[in-house]
């Protein structure tokens, strides 16, 4: 069965960095686009970034362009989200998605 397991969240000060990871299994990972979403308290879930495969083409929400980088390792069935210059408004639960499948999420809190 499909499994998506996120990790790497935590508490970080404004301006800091975090790297999220998503371990995928149960499908042909290298054949599909992968997505990162986030949901802040009281807000709707929003798309943060997407990476295609095998093209590797990426797209970002305007709010994270130039600060976040999505990448993937098809040999390891992993997708990553490198987050730099973090802001308090980046605080959210971050989710990995493939097709209609979601991970359990990982909490990112940006606060001094």
Backbone as ProteinMPNN parsed JSONL, in Angstrom:
{"seq_chain_A": "XXXXXXXXXXXXXXXXXXXXXXXXXXXXXXXXXXXXXXXXXXXXXXXXXXXXXXXXXXXXXXXXXXXXXXXXXXXXXXXXXXXXXXXXXXXXXXXXXXXXXXXXXXXXXXXX", "coords_chain_A": {"N_chain_A": [[0.844, -1.189, 0.0], [0.277, 2.33, -0.458], [2.497, 4.521, 1.12], [3.395, 7.466, 2.784], [5.739, 9.238, 4.49], [6.512, 11.872, 6.416], [9.208, 13.876, 7.701], [11.447, 15.875, 9.755], [10.493, 18.31, 10.603], [10.114, 21.025, 13.016], [11.021, 23.387, 15.62], [12.082, 26.583, 14.803], [14.045, 29.556, 14.596], [13.095, 32.791, 13.261], [14.383, 33.437, 10.03], [15.914, 31.212, 9.98], [16.665, 27.788, 8.914], [15.234, 24.757, 7.63], [15.066, 21.318, 6.711], [12.815, 19.35, 5.164], [11.768, 15.971, 4.831], [10.366, 13.352, 2.844], [9.468, 10.107, 2.849], [8.655, 7.721, 0.515], [6.593, 4.964, -0.457], [5.273, 1.957, -1.998], [4.391, 2.529, -4.545], [5.253, 3.332, -7.976], [7.574, 5.34, -7.658], [9.318, 6.982, -9.201], [7.89, 7.66, -11.426], [6.026, 9.627, -11.033], [4.734, 12.909, -10.277], [5.481, 14.771, -7.334], [4.315, 16.364, -4.363], [4.428, 19.128, -2.066], [2.509, 20.379, 0.533], [0.992, 22.752, 2.786], [-0.595, 23.535, 5.899], [-1.81, 26.009, 7.819], [-2.868, 26.998, 11.131], [-6.343, 27.433, 11.252], [-6.515, 27.996, 8.587], [-6.871, 27.188, 5.054], [-5.576, 24.236, 3.461], [-2.663, 24.593, 1.524], [-0.936, 24.567, -1.615], [2.529, 24.202, -1.739], [4.869, 23.457, -3.164], [5.845, 21.666, -6.135], [7.201, 18.862, -7.832], [8.12, 17.443, -10.853], [8.446, 14.259, -12.554], [9.951, 12.149, -14.956], [11.085, 14.629, -15.414], [11.826, 16.541, -13.514], [10.964, 19.095, -13.29], [10.039, 22.022, -11.549], [7.706, 23.791, -9.464], [6.531, 26.601, -7.6], [4.757, 28.045, -4.833], [3.981, 31.515, -4.785], [4.579, 32.7, -2.385], [6.743, 31.372, -1.342], [8.756, 31.306, -3.164], [12.132, 31.475, -4.136], [13.013, 31.041, -1.594], [12.405, 28.47, -0.733], [13.211, 25.124, -1.717], [12.377, 22.405, -3.669], [13.174, 18.996, -4.045], [14.147, 15.744, -5.326], [14.966, 12.275, -4.868], [15.102, 9.74, -6.782], [16.208, 7.241, -6.626], [16.131, 6.642, -3.986], [13.522, 6.917, -3.328], [12.608, 9.341, -2.231], [11.485, 12.6, -1.345], [12.226, 16.021, -0.928], [12.123, 19.082, 0.972], [13.736, 21.918, 1.098], [13.969, 24.554, 3.234], [14.605, 27.845, 3.556], [15.486, 31.022, 5.082], [13.315, 31.325, 6.831], [10.057, 32.395, 7.884], [7.76, 33.699, 10.338], [5.199, 33.366, 9.297], [5.414, 31.062, 7.858], [4.845, 29.045, 9.519], [3.247, 26.022, 10.034], [1.567, 22.884, 9.446], [3.22, 20.607, 7.481], [2.742, 18.764, 4.557], [3.265, 15.887, 2.559], [2.393, 14.809, -0.706], [1.078, 12.388, -2.953], [-0.711, 11.723, -5.772], [-3.866, 10.854, -4.672], [-3.053, 10.454, -2.121], [-1.857, 11.159, 1.149], [0.678, 12.164, 3.451], [1.247, 11.989, 7.049], [1.946, 14.403, 7.995], [4.169, 17.02, 9.15], [5.135, 19.134, 11.741], [5.992, 22.508, 11.459], [7.36, 25.172, 13.081], [7.909, 28.542, 13.284], [9.445, 30.759, 15.169], [10.529, 33.223, 17.528]], "CA_chain_A": [[0.0, 0.0, 0.0], [1.014, 3.588, -0.517], [2.845, 5.175, 2.384], [4.172, 8.697, 2.724], [6.123, 9.549, 5.86], [7.29, 13.115, 6.493], [10.046, 14.105, 8.867], [12.317, 17.028, 9.652], [9.914, 19.526, 11.148], [10.581, 21.433, 14.328], [10.961, 24.804, 15.99], [13.239, 27.306, 14.276], [13.917, 31.008, 14.704], [12.98, 33.49, 11.976], [15.637, 33.493, 9.291], [16.562, 29.911, 10.011], [16.42, 26.813, 7.852], [14.869, 23.373, 7.93], [14.916, 20.44, 5.552], [11.81, 18.307, 5.334], [11.919, 14.779, 4.0], [9.193, 12.504, 2.708], [9.802, 8.772, 2.371], [7.502, 7.179, -0.201], [6.644, 3.543, -0.792], [4.017, 1.366, -2.44], [4.065, 2.898, -5.915], [6.446, 3.58, -8.793], [7.878, 6.724, -7.269], [10.01, 7.751, -10.235], [6.983, 7.956, -12.532], [4.974, 10.561, -10.651], [5.011, 14.161, -9.593], [5.305, 14.797, -5.876], [3.857, 17.675, -3.916], [4.421, 19.56, -0.672], [1.455, 21.297, 0.927], [1.025, 23.143, 4.186], [-1.841, 24.044, 6.465], [-1.64, 26.785, 9.032], [-4.079, 26.974, 11.955], [-7.446, 28.263, 10.811], [-6.421, 28.282, 7.148], [-6.984, 26.04, 4.169], [-4.326, 23.635, 3.011], [-2.209, 25.244, 0.299], [0.197, 23.966, -2.314], [3.793, 24.911, -1.542], [5.797, 23.159, -4.257], [5.65, 20.418, -6.852], [8.326, 18.454, -8.677], [7.756, 16.409, -11.794], [9.389, 13.172, -12.788], [11.381, 12.299, -14.705], [11.581, 15.931, -15.855], [12.391, 17.338, -12.43], [10.458, 20.476, -13.342], [9.505, 22.443, -10.26], [6.835, 24.976, -9.357], [6.433, 27.045, -6.218], [3.847, 29.122, -4.462], [4.676, 32.81, -4.789], [4.994, 33.057, -1.026], [7.983, 30.679, -0.948], [9.741, 31.385, -4.25], [13.426, 32.042, -3.775], [13.376, 30.619, -0.231], [12.223, 27.014, -0.605], [13.624, 24.312, -2.868], [11.925, 21.021, -3.661], [14.039, 18.094, -4.799], [13.786, 14.34, -5.149], [15.962, 11.255, -5.132], [14.297, 8.61, -7.243], [16.849, 5.99, -6.208], [15.789, 6.402, -2.58], [12.087, 7.177, -3.135], [12.535, 10.44, -1.271], [11.316, 13.97, -1.808], [12.714, 16.935, 0.101], [11.799, 20.508, 0.881], [14.694, 22.762, 1.802], [13.312, 25.81, 3.558], [15.56, 28.841, 4.055], [14.925, 32.342, 5.399], [11.963, 31.05, 7.32], [9.307, 33.49, 8.484], [6.672, 33.208, 11.213], [4.036, 32.965, 8.498], [5.646, 29.707, 7.329], [4.396, 28.089, 10.528], [2.163, 25.199, 9.508], [1.85, 21.464, 9.266], [3.627, 20.377, 6.1], [2.328, 17.44, 4.091], [3.71, 15.334, 1.292], [1.264, 14.207, -1.405], [1.16, 11.704, -4.241], [-2.07, 11.408, -6.23], [-4.832, 11.143, -3.608], [-2.473, 9.99, -0.867], [-1.205, 12.184, 1.967], [1.368, 11.748, 4.651], [0.617, 12.402, 8.308], [2.336, 15.78, 8.227], [5.202, 17.351, 10.118], [4.909, 20.505, 12.211], [7.061, 23.506, 11.379], [7.037, 26.371, 13.848], [8.934, 29.578, 13.147], [9.178, 31.682, 16.262], [11.679, 33.591, 18.35]], "C_chain_A": [[0.883, 1.243, 0.0], [1.259, 4.122, 0.887], [3.704, 6.395, 2.091], [4.47, 9.109, 4.161], [7.028, 10.775, 5.859], [8.116, 13.141, 7.768], [10.828, 15.393, 8.657], [11.744, 18.324, 10.182], [10.495, 19.857, 12.511], [10.38, 22.906, 14.557], [12.238, 25.48, 15.508], [12.981, 28.804, 14.411], [13.719, 31.63, 13.314], [14.352, 33.675, 11.335], [16.376, 32.183, 9.225], [16.15, 29.008, 8.866], [15.992, 25.474, 8.438], [14.824, 22.61, 6.615], [13.916, 19.348, 5.882], [12.093, 17.161, 4.373], [10.595, 14.024, 3.954], [9.645, 11.182, 2.098], [8.557, 8.131, 1.781], [7.696, 5.698, -0.475], [5.278, 3.092, -1.296], [3.57, 1.76, -3.827], [5.362, 3.181, -6.661], [6.814, 5.047, -8.691], [8.413, 7.54, -8.426], [9.092, 8.181, -11.377], [6.016, 9.094, -12.253], [5.509, 11.848, -10.041], [4.749, 14.005, -8.099], [5.078, 16.234, -5.426], [4.149, 17.875, -2.424], [3.305, 20.579, -0.503], [1.717, 21.729, 2.358], [-0.348, 23.652, 4.602], [-1.54, 24.722, 7.788], [-2.939, 26.752, 9.819], [-5.134, 27.934, 11.422], [-7.442, 28.588, 9.333], [-6.581, 27.0, 6.345], [-5.599, 25.504, 3.81], [-3.938, 24.259, 1.666], [-1.004, 24.522, -0.289], [1.436, 24.834, -2.124], [4.714, 24.707, -2.747], [5.448, 21.817, -4.88], [6.882, 20.141, -7.692], [7.889, 17.307, -9.562], [8.814, 15.329, -11.882], [9.008, 12.463, -14.081], [11.943, 13.669, -15.023], [12.305, 16.701, -14.766], [11.934, 18.782, -12.441], [9.773, 20.814, -12.027], [8.633, 23.683, -10.397], [6.67, 25.294, -7.889], [5.295, 28.043, -6.04], [4.635, 30.426, -4.426], [5.256, 33.14, -3.423], [6.313, 32.408, -0.616], [9.058, 30.737, -2.024], [11.007, 32.083, -3.796], [13.892, 31.653, -2.381], [13.329, 29.113, -0.05], [12.685, 26.329, -1.881], [13.123, 22.89, -2.687], [12.885, 20.202, -4.514], [13.602, 16.652, -4.532], [14.977, 13.456, -5.459], [15.196, 9.994, -5.506], [14.91, 7.264, -6.861], [16.452, 5.62, -4.783], [14.302, 6.577, -2.293], [11.856, 8.263, -2.089], [12.259, 11.748, -1.988], [11.61, 14.888, -0.631], [12.158, 18.336, -0.121], [12.805, 21.25, 1.755], [14.074, 24.129, 1.993], [14.33, 26.742, 4.21], [14.832, 30.149, 4.328], [13.495, 32.221, 5.901], [11.372, 32.25, 8.045], [8.223, 32.917, 9.397], [5.453, 32.738, 10.42], [4.232, 31.633, 7.776], [5.213, 28.626, 8.319], [3.163, 27.341, 10.042], [2.531, 23.732, 9.693], [2.109, 21.248, 7.784], [3.359, 18.925, 5.721], [2.951, 17.133, 2.737], [2.493, 14.672, 0.618], [1.697, 13.529, -2.693], [-0.264, 11.309, -4.613], [-3.065, 11.779, -5.124], [-4.335, 10.741, -2.229], [-1.697, 11.107, -0.184], [-0.419, 11.52, 3.083], [0.652, 12.284, 5.884], [0.954, 13.852, 8.663], [3.446, 15.916, 9.252], [5.082, 18.834, 10.455], [6.169, 21.345, 12.045], [6.579, 24.747, 12.112], [8.199, 27.339, 13.76], [8.612, 30.667, 14.166], [10.464, 31.994, 17.001], [11.382, 33.363, 19.819]], "O_chain_A": [[2.049, 1.214, 0.394], [0.356, 4.168, 1.723], [4.613, 6.356, 1.263], [3.551, 9.306, 4.956], [8.157, 10.731, 5.37], [7.771, 12.517, 8.771], [10.878, 15.938, 7.555], [12.439, 19.34, 10.208], [11.26, 19.083, 13.086], [9.678, 23.588, 13.811], [13.342, 25.003, 15.774], [11.838, 29.257, 14.349], [14.135, 31.052, 12.31], [15.334, 34.016, 11.995], [17.359, 32.054, 8.494], [15.396, 29.399, 7.975], [16.334, 25.116, 9.565], [14.579, 23.181, 5.552], [14.144, 18.525, 6.769], [12.587, 17.358, 3.262], [9.811, 14.056, 4.902], [10.143, 11.143, 0.972], [7.532, 8.008, 2.451], [8.815, 5.235, -0.697], [4.263, 3.747, -1.059], [2.484, 1.372, -4.258], [6.433, 3.261, -6.059], [6.423, 5.873, -9.516], [7.999, 8.683, -8.615], [9.492, 8.992, -12.213], [5.261, 9.492, -13.14], [6.557, 11.882, -9.397], [3.909, 13.213, -7.672], [5.581, 17.183, -6.027], [4.121, 16.931, -1.635], [3.173, 21.516, -1.29], [2.551, 21.151, 3.055], [-1.14, 24.126, 3.788], [-1.08, 24.096, 8.743], [-4.002, 26.507, 9.249], [-4.851, 29.105, 11.172], [-8.271, 29.37, 8.866], [-6.448, 25.891, 6.864], [-4.599, 26.221, 3.853], [-4.78, 24.429, 0.784], [-0.178, 23.952, 0.424], [1.394, 26.048, -2.325], [5.268, 25.667, -3.284], [4.843, 20.952, -4.246], [7.526, 21.06, -8.2], [7.351, 16.311, -9.079], [9.92, 15.465, -11.359], [7.824, 12.193, -14.287], [13.152, 13.873, -14.919], [13.266, 17.422, -15.034], [12.454, 19.607, -11.689], [9.03, 20.009, -11.467], [8.797, 24.497, -11.306], [6.667, 24.404, -7.039], [4.927, 28.775, -6.959], [5.815, 30.438, -4.077], [6.3, 33.784, -3.32], [6.939, 32.841, 0.351], [10.17, 30.257, -1.804], [10.966, 33.136, -3.161], [15.042, 31.905, -2.019], [14.123, 28.546, 0.7], [12.566, 26.876, -2.977], [13.407, 22.245, -1.677], [13.347, 20.65, -5.562], [12.8, 16.381, -3.637], [15.876, 13.834, -6.21], [14.703, 9.274, -4.638], [14.204, 6.259, -6.782], [16.437, 4.446, -4.415], [13.862, 6.409, -1.156], [11.025, 8.123, -1.191], [12.739, 11.976, -3.099], [11.287, 14.574, 0.514], [11.781, 18.718, -1.229], [12.733, 21.213, 2.983], [13.695, 24.787, 1.024], [14.848, 26.453, 5.289], [13.71, 30.36, 3.868], [12.594, 32.926, 5.447], [12.071, 33.008, 8.718], [7.82, 31.766, 9.234], [4.758, 31.812, 10.836], [3.301, 31.132, 7.145], [5.215, 27.439, 7.994], [2.158, 27.953, 9.681], [3.66, 23.395, 10.05], [1.314, 21.657, 6.938], [3.698, 17.994, 6.452], [3.131, 18.013, 1.896], [1.667, 14.053, 1.289], [2.559, 14.022, -3.421], [-0.943, 10.63, -3.842], [-3.087, 12.93, -4.689], [-5.112, 10.692, -1.276], [-0.988, 11.885, -0.822], [-0.794, 10.464, 3.591], [-0.39, 12.933, 5.793], [0.318, 14.45, 9.531], [3.639, 15.049, 10.105], [4.944, 19.677, 9.569], [7.262, 20.941, 12.439], [5.524, 25.299, 11.801], [9.33, 27.006, 14.114], [7.629, 31.396, 14.031], [11.368, 31.163, 17.095], [12.237, 33.616, 20.668]]}, "name": "protein", "num_of_chains": 1, "seq": "XXXXXXXXXXXXXXXXXXXXXXXXXXXXXXXXXXXXXXXXXXXXXXXXXXXXXXXXXXXXXXXXXXXXXXXXXXXXXXXXXXXXXXXXXXXXXXXXXXXXXXXXXXXXXXXX"}
